[in-house]
């Protein structure tokens, strides 16, 4: 189990790095006069067209990342169960699976369906979608993305509780995770993250903190003391 936990830690750390870095191909070609995220559907279509294959690549990296995150949670759940801490680990993994499954749906829609719709719009023709149709595709992705982020914070809080009690990794990582887990949903419910976590200074920063926390958990799984048995 120790080897599996180390591998899961490597996966969590790699997933965090992928989520941090997956937008680099898009930022590299982002026009100087365009905000991110794009403020209008027309800008979104323009960016998808400029990005070309970089757009699906960015989202494919995100899909790999969420799969690594989900696996990491489940390995932690089994490791905790083996050490006599069954319930909370499986609750955290189950919540994380819901969150990262929703992330996967959002990434698939936004990364592959949306650029196809944008390309069809640009090509024109009798059956070409309208700008409103492309906007609807993007909003469909957001209906999965927004609850995915919210649910991810809950999973962080549940797993962090095992760290706060000293059962796994370190208490300070647990304290950091619990702080992030409380701050994220609270900020969202008070409306300061943007409706879809699109206020980058607050919503974006909280998401980046969440992915940084997953990196720290991954590093602790790789190099730390592992699970404390009863």
C-alpha positions in Angstrom: 0.0 0.0 0.0 2.9 2.3 0.7 4.1 2.0 -2.9 0.5 2.7 -4.2 0.3 5.8 -2.0 3.6 7.1 -3.3 2.4 6.5 -6.9 -0.9 8.3 -6.1 1.2 11.1 -4.6 3.1 11.4 -7.8 -0.2 11.5 -9.7 -1.7 14.2 -7.5 1.5 16.3 -7.9 1.5 15.7 -11.7 -2.2 16.6 -11.9 -1.6 19.9 -10.1 1.2 20.7 -12.4 -0.9 19.9 -15.4 -3.7 22.1 -14.2 -1.3 24.9 -13.5 0.3 24.6 -16.9 -2.5 23.6 -19.2 -3.4 27.2 -20.0 0.1 28.1 -21.0 -0.5 27.2 -24.7 -3.6 29.5 -24.7 -1.9 32.4 -22.9 1.0 32.2 -25.3 -1.3 33.2 -28.2 -3.8 35.4 -26.3 -4.2 38.7 -28.1 -3.0 41.7 -26.1 -6.3 43.4 -26.5 -8.4 40.4 -25.2 -9.3 39.7 -21.6 -9.1 36.2 -20.1 -11.6 34.7 -19.7 -13.0 36.3 -22.9 -15.7 38.8 -22.0 -18.0 38.0 -25.0 -18.9 34.9 -27.0 -17.4 36.6 -30.1 -14.1 36.9 -28.3 -14.3 33.2 -27.2 -14.9 32.1 -30.7 -12.0 34.3 -31.9 -9.7 32.8 -29.3 -10.7 29.2 -30.1 -9.9 29.9 -33.7 -6.6 31.6 -33.0 -5.6 28.8 -30.6 -6.3 26.0 -33.2 -5.0 22.6 -31.9 -3.7 24.3 -28.7 -7.3 24.6 -27.5 -8.1 20.9 -27.4 -4.6 20.1 -26.2 -5.1 22.4 -23.2 -8.4 20.7 -22.3 -6.9 17.2 -22.9 -4.2 18.0 -20.3 -7.0 19.0 -17.9 -8.8 15.7 -18.5 -5.6 13.8 -17.6 -5.2 16.0 -14.5 -8.7 15.3 -13.2 -8.3 11.6 -13.7 -5.0 11.7 -11.7 -6.8 13.7 -8.9 -9.6 11.1 -8.7 -7.2 8.2 -8.6 -5.2 10.0 -5.9 -8.3 10.4 -3.7 -9.3 6.7 -4.1 -5.8 5.4 -3.2 -5.9 7.6 -0.1 -9.3 6.2 0.8 -8.1 2.6 0.5 -4.9 3.5 2.5 -7.0 5.1 5.2 -9.3 2.1 5.3 -6.4 -0.3 5.7 -5.3 1.7 8.7 -8.7 1.6 10.2 -10.1 5.0 9.1 -12.6 3.8 6.6 -15.6 6.1 6.4 -14.1 9.6 5.9 -11.6 8.5 3.2 -14.4 6.9 1.1 -16.6 9.9 1.6 -13.8 12.2 0.4 -13.1 10.0 -2.6 -16.8 9.8 -3.5 -17.2 13.5 -3.4 -14.0 14.0 -5.3 -15.3 11.6 -8.0 -18.4 13.7 -8.4 -16.4 16.9 -8.6 -13.8 15.6 -11.1 -16.4 13.8 -13.2 -18.2 17.1 -13.6 -14.8 18.8 -14.4 -14.3 16.1 -17.1 -17.7 16.8 -18.7 -17.0 20.6 -18.7 -13.5 20.1 -20.2 -14.9 17.8 -22.9 -17.6 20.2 -23.9 -15.5 23.3 -23.8 -12.4 21.7 -25.2 -13.9 19.7 -28.1 -17.5 20.6 -28.8 -17.0 24.3 -28.5 -14.1 24.6 -31.0 -16.0 22.4 -33.4 -19.0 24.8 -33.1 -16.8 27.8 -33.5 -15.2 26.3 -36.6 -18.6 25.6 -38.1 -19.7 29.1 -37.4 -16.6 30.5 -39.1 -17.1 28.3 -42.1 -20.7 29.5 -42.6 -23.3 27.7 -44.7 -26.9 26.8 -44.4 -26.4 24.6 -41.4 -23.9 26.7 -39.6 -24.6 27.4 -35.9 -25.2 31.0 -34.8 -23.2 32.9 -32.2 -26.1 32.2 -29.8 -25.7 28.4 -30.4 -21.9 28.6 -29.6 -22.8 30.6 -26.5 -25.2 27.9 -25.5 -22.4 25.3 -25.8 -20.2 27.3 -23.5 -22.9 27.8 -21.0 -23.5 24.0 -21.0 -19.9 23.5 -20.0 -20.2 26.1 -17.2 -23.2 24.2 -15.8 -20.8 21.4 -15.0 -17.7 23.5 -14.3 -19.2 25.7 -11.6 -20.5 22.9 -9.3 -17.4 20.9 -10.0 -15.2 23.6 -8.4 -17.6 24.0 -5.5 -17.7 20.2 -4.9 -13.9 20.0 -5.1 -13.6 22.3 -2.1 -15.9 20.0 -0.1 -13.7 17.0 -1.0 -10.6 18.9 0.1 -12.2 19.7 3.4 -13.2 16.1 4.1 -9.8 14.7 3.3 -8.1 17.5 5.2 -10.0 16.4 8.4 -7.9 13.2 8.4 -4.8 15.3 8.3 -5.9 17.7 11.0 -6.4 14.6 13.3 -2.9 13.5 12.4 -3.9 10.2 10.7 -2.2 11.1 7.4 0.6 13.4 6.1 0.8 16.5 8.3 -1.5 18.7 10.4 -0.4 21.9 8.7 -1.4 20.6 5.3 -4.7 19.6 6.8 -5.1 23.1 8.3 -4.3 24.7 5.0 -6.7 22.4 3.2 -9.5 23.1 5.7 -8.9 26.9 5.3 -9.1 26.6 1.5 -12.2 24.4 1.8 -14.0 26.9 3.9 -12.8 30.0 2.0 -13.8 28.7 -1.5 -17.5 27.9 -0.9 -17.9 30.9 1.4 -16.5 33.3 -1.2 -18.7 31.8 -3.8 -21.9 32.0 -1.7 -21.1 35.6 -1.0 -20.8 36.3 -4.7 -17.1 37.5 -4.7 -15.7 34.7 -7.0 -17.8 35.7 -10.0 -20.8 33.6 -11.0 -18.6 30.9 -12.6 -15.4 31.4 -10.5 -14.4 33.8 -13.3 -13.3 36.6 -11.1 -9.6 35.7 -11.5 -8.3 37.7 -8.5 -10.6 35.8 -6.1 -12.2 32.8 -7.8 -9.1 32.0 -9.9 -6.8 32.5 -6.9 -8.8 30.1 -4.8 -8.8 27.5 -7.5 -5.0 27.8 -7.9 -4.7 27.5 -4.1 -6.8 24.3 -4.3 -4.5 22.8 -7.0 -1.4 23.9 -5.0 -2.9 22.0 -2.0 -3.2 18.9 -4.1 0.4 19.3 -5.1 1.4 19.5 -1.4 -0.6 16.4 -0.6 1.0 14.6 -3.5 4.5 15.6 -2.3 3.6 14.5 1.2 2.4 11.1 -0.1 5.6 10.7 -2.0 8.0 11.7 0.7 6.1 11.7 4.0 5.4 9.2 6.7 2.2 7.8 5.1 -0.8 6.6 7.1 -0.8 6.3 10.8 -2.3 3.0 11.9 -4.5 2.5 15.0 
